């Protein structure tokens, strides 16, 4: 009996100590897990230790989709967090929520609570991706990646290839050599993101009408109407049949695993993917993603930002927003930006962070980190730096659904792209009804 | 049937109230909410909502992957019911006639029932992974199995993953059914007929009909609703949308796609399908079953 009482006494004392501080609590929900989730917790801890007025409480909700669904459900129940991480495909939905008073835009917040980080401190490409129609930044850029090409240098050396290809044409010239040596020449982990959305950005082509949704609400995607895109998938299918491209299902990890295990020469993944490869794969590099020389005439264009931003949600007290403003300021400092860039491989999102990286000669010691900034920093695009199309998570699903039968040979490339357009058109119309 | 009538008094409602309240909150209120979602169009956060009539239903019927999900769900529930029922019955008959170590067999065969579908899916993943999956490589050597691309192979994958655990459920109920059959009936039949197989089909199996009927309903409901976790941890609906069940599609559209209107309409369609199946079963099949 005594034991039980003392256990209760201990539990109670814990309960009281944790409540006895009256710090203002700020809730931050996120959709990263594993190592990336640990880094988020570390950021919050560092902020909490840096001052003692506010306390940021990070809560992981699973995947990006899970976190978005949880945030929405919480909002509907009147119990939303202050700050939530929402991914690229959800950006259109979040930007549209400013007018409904769900989301507070960054610039509005900065004005009201005097955040010392100007929207112009963020890299233009990243800033524009999360901005509204007037160019005002709404989401706060956070983990910004893009798709990159990983190359296994040992395989290339073994088959006698000296230079990592920069174009698909160069890849085609060496693919058979790699296949003959018993390796998979190419894998990629996300057909909608890498080979659809970023095919268009990489080649400076419009993906939807309404100027990618920046000028008008988009009504259709331009998949089958873009001959370059049709050509690309014809080629992919040809590679698949020749064994130059290996398709390992829809799961990101299943496509990455052969590369990590040294069975594939090239893999297209995210800029933040190399964490798990270090120490497993002895000799790999990160490179800009390939492009068709025949499409761009030798010119390279930047890809879209991937990853996620943090969004400020309405419905809390002024005191709490002041704390959140402090936290945003803290995260936007050059040191924290570079810390996050270094830990995860996501791009540095502030100009201050990039300057700091240059000052300390960061990329000489960490070559893996360089490609993402190089690729996102390319100039000369005439298309917007993103797309504003609603129901995009479902459109990605439609893309997936048609890629498999296309590679199978069940339907032709043209038919598959046509199906994608049809599916997307209906989903875009459905979204337009809610505006 | 005899009708028993009690004198009416209000106290009965008082005692019923807690149970009714639970039903109202956890059953009827969500159903009403689903109906509301199905007939409105709204954005993810619930704004811009307006009455849309049958627009959401038109939308799902214009979606080819809805028909695919429908087709798959029917095939899947039929195959799972057949496989789990027959293997469960076979194992139950065998375990019932075993003389030594009966309890060991029983316990081992019941165990998988305690495993959550999502965990079953993860385990199936190990068997069907291209990297280290035993079954993947066995089948791949036999006929070039590749569930990433081939629809039939993907069916095999999800059917094996989906039936394994459910075989246990069938086993338990069939075994209980077998043990409830009176010894005298079995003994009398042994005198009349020598053939084991014939005796099983003419005496034992008809006496198991109530159990079988019950299990058919349980298995269909299982493959409709409970296999969600299995699909989500195995094929995630691929290739194409060929292995999406109706429930999984509603989940994808509602929770990942954030389109509550479409998900609501799909839920109502599902309710109708289950209603039709249940009515059909109780009207046309149950009438042919003798419980005594």
Boltz contact constraints between the chains, C-beta under 6 A:
constraints:
  - contact:
      token1: [A, 65]
      token2: [B, 256]
      max_distance: 6.0
  - contact:
      token1: [A, 69]
      token2: [B, 255]
      max_distance: 6.0
  - contact:
      token1: [A, 72]
      token2: [B, 44]
      max_distance: 6.0
  - contact:
      token1: [A, 72]
      token2: [B, 45]
      max_distance: 6.0
  - contact:
      token1: [A, 75]
      token2: [B, 45]
      max_distance: 6.0
  - contact:
      token1: [A, 76]
      token2: [B, 46]
      max_distance: 6.0
  - contact:
      token1: [A, 93]
      token2: [B, 44]
      max_distance: 6.0
  - contact:
      token1: [A, 97]
      token2: [B, 45]
      max_distance: 6.0
  - contact:
      token1: [A, 100]
      token2: [B, 47]
      max_distance: 6.0
  - contact:
      token1: [A, 102]
      token2: [B, 45]
      max_distance: 6.0
  - contact:
      token1: [A, 249]
      token2: [B, 148]
      max_distance: 6.0
  - contact:
      token1: [A, 250]
      token2: [B, 236]
      max_distance: 6.0
  - contact:
      token1: [A, 250]
      token2: [B, 238]
      max_distance: 6.0
  - contact:
      token1: [A, 257]
      token2: [B, 131]
      max_distance: 6.0
  - contact:
      token1: [A, 393]
      token2: [B, 256]
      max_distance: 6.0
  - contact:
      token1: [A, 393]
      token2: [B, 257]
      max_distance: 6.0
  - contact:
      token1: [A, 394]
      token2: [B, 257]
      max_distance: 6.0
  - contact:
      token1: [A, 401]
      token2: [B, 65]
      max_distance: 6.0
  - contact:
      token1: [A, 401]
      token2: [B, 240]
      max_distance: 6.0
  - contact:
      token1: [A, 401]
      token2: [B, 241]
      max_distance: 6.0
  - contact:
      token1: [A, 404]
      token2: [B, 238]
      max_distance: 6.0
  - contact:
      token1: [A, 404]
      token2: [B, 239]
      max_distance: 6.0
  - contact:
      token1: [A, 404]
      token2: [B, 240]
      max_distance: 6.0
  - contact:
      token1: [A, 405]
      token2: [B, 240]
      max_distance: 6.0
  - contact:
      token1: [A, 408]
      token2: [B, 149]
      max_distance: 6.0
  - contact:
      token1: [A, 433]
      token2: [B, 41]
      max_distance: 6.0
  - contact:
      token1: [A, 434]
      token2: [B, 43]
      max_distance: 6.0
  - contact:
      token1: [A, 434]
      token2: [B, 48]
      max_distance: 6.0
